[in-house]
Amino acid sequence: MLSSLEESRSHGRLLVRLRVALASLVTLSLAALMCDLPSAAAQVYPSRPIRVITVTSAGGTSDIFMRALADEMHKGLGQPIVIENRPGGAFNIGARACAEAAPDGTTICILPGEPIVFNQFLFKSLAYDPAAFEPVTQLFTIVQALVVSKALNVGTVQGLTALSKTKPGTLNYSTGSVPFGVFFDRINREAGADIVRVPFRGGGEAVNALLSGATPVGFLGLSNVRGQMEAGLVTGLMVDSDKRSPLFPDVPTIPEATGKEYASRSYFGLVAPPGTPKPITARLQAEIARIASQPDFLKKNFIERGLDPVTSTPEAFARFIQQDRALAAQIVKEAGLEPQ
């Protein structure tokens, strides 16, 4: 009897161990499956068309570039890439639309530094959290050119400031970049000039005003004014890149033209709505980096448009944003700008 009882108990303990082992195996299998879900989602992504929100009007630097990039992304990802322009509101209209979009990879957004880092210091409140976007990649920095209408008959920054003193409050300029608005404030302050900023919703509108003479001064993306510079309709006074542009080697850099450095540069990056899974942002970045490495695309859509390619990883772009946010706070403080 005792032997049978002991055997029964031993059998029972064995069954318990088997159940525990089976339960552990199921748990581990489920955990592995859950870990693999994001990877699986990334492998099948995208399964639907992708919308790209831009914050500039048609014809601007980012709009033209994004349409060229979208054509190549369509080939690589197998889904249409639809561009949606949302200009205005100091780029906040498009940024808000991006923040409110579904975080499923069907919406991505090409944004400049203003809504990502600058606007939080310039507005008392924003309808979106600039720190909540999911970084995909910093696409490029823009070579910006200070240009003037040929009718002004000036060829240097010093000539421009001297002219403004003879026409106080009547000489207007345009720029899509907050840092270069600050730069003009510095020029006005240090040279005793009086050049007034006129806001525009995009590079295309600014160039039209430049050519008509309504706003004869602009600090704009080189790609926006390349044709006009080559045709002699506008004169380049300086560029903000570290070296002279190979497109216009006779146009000096900021230090060469003014004797002073300027740390901030304009850029555009690709971000996704808050909460977009990281495997999706990584998939997008890898596709864009692949496209940007193609010699023909690099030459036609970066170099010839006056853009310095970056195509950083999401992690590197996130670090850059943190650094640029600190620089933006410093620039705004030194300029004495108050939130509006």
WOPEWO-V264723 format. One record per helix or strand. SS is the DSSP state (H for helix, E for strand). FROM is the first residue (numbers start at 1). LEN is the number of residues. If there is no record, write none. Layout:
BEGIN
ss: {SS & SS}
from: {FROM & FROM}
len: {LEN & LEN}
END
This chain:
BEGIN
ss: {H & E & H & E & H & E & H & E & E & H & H & E & H & E & H & E & H & E & E & H & E & H & H & E & H}
from: {2 & 50 & 61 & 81 & 89 & 107 & 113 & 134 & 144 & 150 & 157 & 171 & 178 & 195 & 203 & 217 & 222 & 234 & 253 & 254 & 267 & 278 & 295 & 307 & 314}
len: {43 & 5 & 17 & 5 & 11 & 6 & 10 & 9 & 6 & 3 & 10 & 5 & 14 & 3 & 10 & 5 & 9 & 6 & 1 & 5 & 6 & 15 & 11 & 3 & 22}
END
